[in-house]
Amino acid sequence: MPRDDMRRIEGRLDAVDKQIKAVEDAAWKKTDPEADARKSSFEEQLTAQLAELDEKIATESDPKKKAKLEAEKATKEQWLNAIK
């Protein structure tokens, strides 16, 4: 077999290997237990912070402070929605 044919075949095999690795990497990212644990922990923290903010908002009488707390709550709700 001529050398050029061997190089062409090797190049194709390399391309296939890269595609297989990309698919395997994508599958790992979807099922990565460490990433799931971090996401779950962050979600729990945000949920707790939102509950605390709800309490503060309910008891706050100063309109400016209440507005600031509500803005903080809206931001954290967006973060929570982004990770779900």
C-alpha positions in Angstrom: 0.0 0.0 0.0 1.4 3.4 -1.0 2.6 5.7 1.8 0.1 8.4 0.9 -2.8 6.0 1.3 -1.5 5.0 4.7 -1.3 8.6 5.8 -4.8 9.3 4.5 -6.2 6.2 6.4 -4.3 7.2 9.6 -5.7 10.7 9.3 -9.3 9.4 9.0 -8.7 7.1 12.0 -7.5 10.0 14.0 -10.6 12.1 13.1 -12.8 9.2 14.2 -10.9 8.9 17.5 -11.4 12.6 18.1 -15.1 12.3 17.4 -15.5 9.3 19.8 -13.6 11.2 22.5 -15.8 14.3 22.1 -19.0 12.1 22.4 -17.5 10.4 25.5 -16.6 13.7 27.1 -20.1 15.1 26.4 -21.7 12.0 28.0 -19.4 12.4 31.0 -20.3 16.0 31.5 -24.0 15.1 31.5 -23.5 12.4 34.2 -20.6 13.9 36.2 -21.5 13.1 39.9 -19.2 15.9 41.2 -20.9 18.5 39.1 -24.3 17.2 40.2 -23.3 17.4 43.9 -22.0 21.0 43.5 -25.2 22.0 41.7 -27.3 20.4 44.4 -25.4 22.1 47.2 -25.6 25.5 45.5 -29.3 25.0 45.0 -29.8 24.2 48.7 -27.9 27.3 49.7 -29.9 29.5 47.4 -33.2 28.0 48.6 -32.2 28.7 52.2 -31.1 32.2 51.4 -34.4 32.9 49.6 -36.4 31.7 52.7 -34.3 34.0 54.9 -34.9 36.9 52.5 -38.7 36.2 52.5 -38.6 36.5 56.3 -36.6 39.8 56.2 -38.9 41.2 53.5 -42.0 40.3 55.6 -40.7 42.1 58.7 -39.0 45.1 57.0 -40.9 48.4 57.4 -38.4 50.7 55.6 -39.4 50.9 51.9 -35.8 51.4 50.7 -34.5 48.5 52.6 -37.4 46.4 51.6 -36.8 47.2 47.9 -33.1 46.3 48.2 -34.0 43.0 49.8 -36.6 42.3 47.0 -33.9 43.1 44.4 -31.5 40.7 46.1 -34.3 38.0 46.2 -35.0 38.5 42.4 -31.3 38.0 41.6 -31.1 34.8 43.6 -34.3 33.5 42.1 -32.7 34.1 38.6 -29.6 32.1 39.7 -31.8 29.3 41.0 -33.8 29.2 37.8 -30.5 29.2 35.8 -29.2 26.0 37.5 -32.4 24.0 37.3 
